């Protein structure tokens, strides 16, 4: 896949603020400080389309981007798991994300980001189980792969698969926003997801 154009559409905290249904949507989810905004900007070929926050946990909205003049929408979900936010704010985030993930008809996949350097947290595992339950799982991105040696990365990827209880056919891609490792592989998988969605539409 080649992303030729990307534009910010809107930020939302409730369904009435979402863009109208009609396009397939692929969302990105991950813990605060996992490098989600940097990865999205690299994928989209834009330096600052997705805001890279100086303080983890700052992004508190669901952000929608229009890709290739309407081929699909990319959705940047607020980071989870930042300890320094209040319990009420954390609960609001949880409700906001659960509403989007369970009610949004056009959502066809959630790409979950985890840090390649660490074993997935309890919240990472909870998120993957949640996505699995709703049929949105199957593609995980391990960020910051450049921080590890080849042997360390191989060992950690195996540990991530085991910790998340990923199926054999589930995809795990190691990426780095600095070295651009894994970016083309991720784009290729996004293209396959969209092609599968289109085929299902045509067969219905």
TITOR-695891 format. One record per residue (C-alpha): residue in one letter; x negated, y negated, z. Coordinates in pm, whole numbers, padded with zeros to 5 digits, always signed. Layout:
BEGIN
aXYZ...
// end
This chain:
BEGIN
x+00000+00000+00000x-00107-00355-00075x+00046-00631+00134x+00067-00928-00102x+00275-01162+00111x+00381-01193+00474x+00583-01463+00640x+00708-01517+00991x+01087-01500+01010x+01199-01547+01368x+01148-01462+01735x+01430-01300+01928x+01521-01188+02277x+01872-01057+02202x+02055-00894+01910x+02239-01212+01807x+01899-01361+01722x+01778-01070+01507x+01764-01113+01128x+02057-00957+00942x+02037-00583+00882x+01963-00465+00530x+01587-00407+00517x+01385-00122+00666x+01183-00227+00970x+00861-00085+01111x+00775-00196+01463x+00444-00207+01650x+00440-00136+02023x+00162-00112+02278x+00029-00218+02613x-00073-00577+02664x-00435-00634+02558x-00445-00328+02329x-00529-00549+02030x-00188-00541+01862x-00183-00898+01728x-00536-00868+01588x-00444-00544+01410x-00124-00691+01266x-00309-00997+01137x-00568-00772+00972x-00299-00557+00811x-00119-00863+00679x-00437-01034+00562x-00365-01341+00773x-00584-01474+01051x-00319-01606+01287x+00028-01500+01170x+00075-01286+01479x-00032-01496+01776x-00330-01358+01965x-00267-01455+02325x-00548-01564+02552x-00364-01411+02846x-00219-01057+02828x+00154-01029+02885x+00228-01374+02746x+00424-01262+02439x+00782-01215+02555x+00977-01210+02231x+01041-00969+01946x+00879-01123+01639x+00995-01043+01285x+00785-01078+00969x+00902-01043+00608x+00660-00838+00399x+00616-00847+00021x+00915-01074-00035x+01160-00833+00120x+01008-00487+00076x+01035-00437+00452x+01008-00618+00784x+00725-00571+01030x+00832-00618+01392x+00589-00713+01668x+00725-00595+02002x+00614-00757+02329x+00330-00581+02507x+00418-00366+02805x+00237-00272+03123x+00077-00599+03230x+00053-00589+03609x+00057-00962+03679x+00408-01035+03556x+00695-01037+03803x+00919-00736+03842x+01219-00929+03707x+01028-01032+03394x+00910-00674+03344x+01269-00549+03375x+01388-00809+03123x+01124-00691+02876x+01231-00331+02928x+01595-00410+02860x+01508-00621+02556x+01292-00348+02404x+01536-00069+02484x+01820-00262+02320x+01616-00314+02004x+01480+00040+01986x+01817+00208+02040x+02056-00026+01859x+01866-00153+01554x+01996+00041+01252x+01721-00062+01012x+01438+00047+01244x+01276+00349+01079x+00949+00391+01270x+00761+00258+01571x+00383+00263+01546x+00247+00296+01898x-00092+00151+01981x-00318+00292+02251x-00673+00200+02348x-00919+00454+02204x-01150+00404+02501x-00905+00529+02764x-00662+00809+02827x-00302+00693+02768x-00139+00539+03075x+00182+00660+03233x+00363+00381+03046x+00204+00489+02717x+00329+00842+02776x+00672+00717+02877x+00692+00508+02559x+00592+00800+02339x+00851+01026+02503x+01112+00754+02452x+01021+00716+02083x+01026+01092+02040x+01375+01114+02189x+01504+00859+01937x+01314+01003+01639x+01085+00702+01603x+00759+00874+01704x+00488+01050+01508x+00238+00775+01431x-00009+00654+01693x-00296+00411+01638x-00602+00423+01865x-00749+00071+01865x-01101-00056+01943x-01262+00256+01794x-01579+00058+01722x-01652+00051+02095x-01721+00427+02098x-01981+00658+01949x-01863+00914+01696x-01871+01194+01955x-01694+00983+02218x-01423+00886+01970x-01365+01245+01862x-01337+01356+02225x-01104+01069+02317x-00876+01123+02020x-00831+01486+02126x-00752+01368+02480x-00495+01116+02349x-00321+01388+02146x-00308+01615+02447x-00194+01343+02690x+00091+01229+02464x+00179+01590+02379x+00170+01504+02009x+00286+01764+01760x+00038+01912+01512x+00186+01709+01225x+00195+01381+01420x-00057+01129+01294x-00327+00966+01504x-00539+00699+01335x-00850+00543+01488x-00879+00175+01397x-01098-00125+01460x-01002-00483+01385x-01371-00574+01381x-01506-00306+01145x-01169-00259+00965x-01191+00114+01030x-00866+00300+00961x-00681+00002+00813x-00631+00150+00468x-00523+00482+00620x-00264+00298+00827x-00137+00107+00523x-00112+00433+00328x+00096+00587+00606x+00326+00284+00619x+00378+00329+00245x+00468+00696+00295x+00717+00602+00569x+00888+00355+00334x+00890+00604+00046x+01050+00865+00273x+01311+00614+00381x+01391+00529+00019x+01420+00897-00076x+01664+00955+00211x+01875+00663+00093x+01889+00799-00260x+01981+01149-00138x+02264+01030+00088
// end
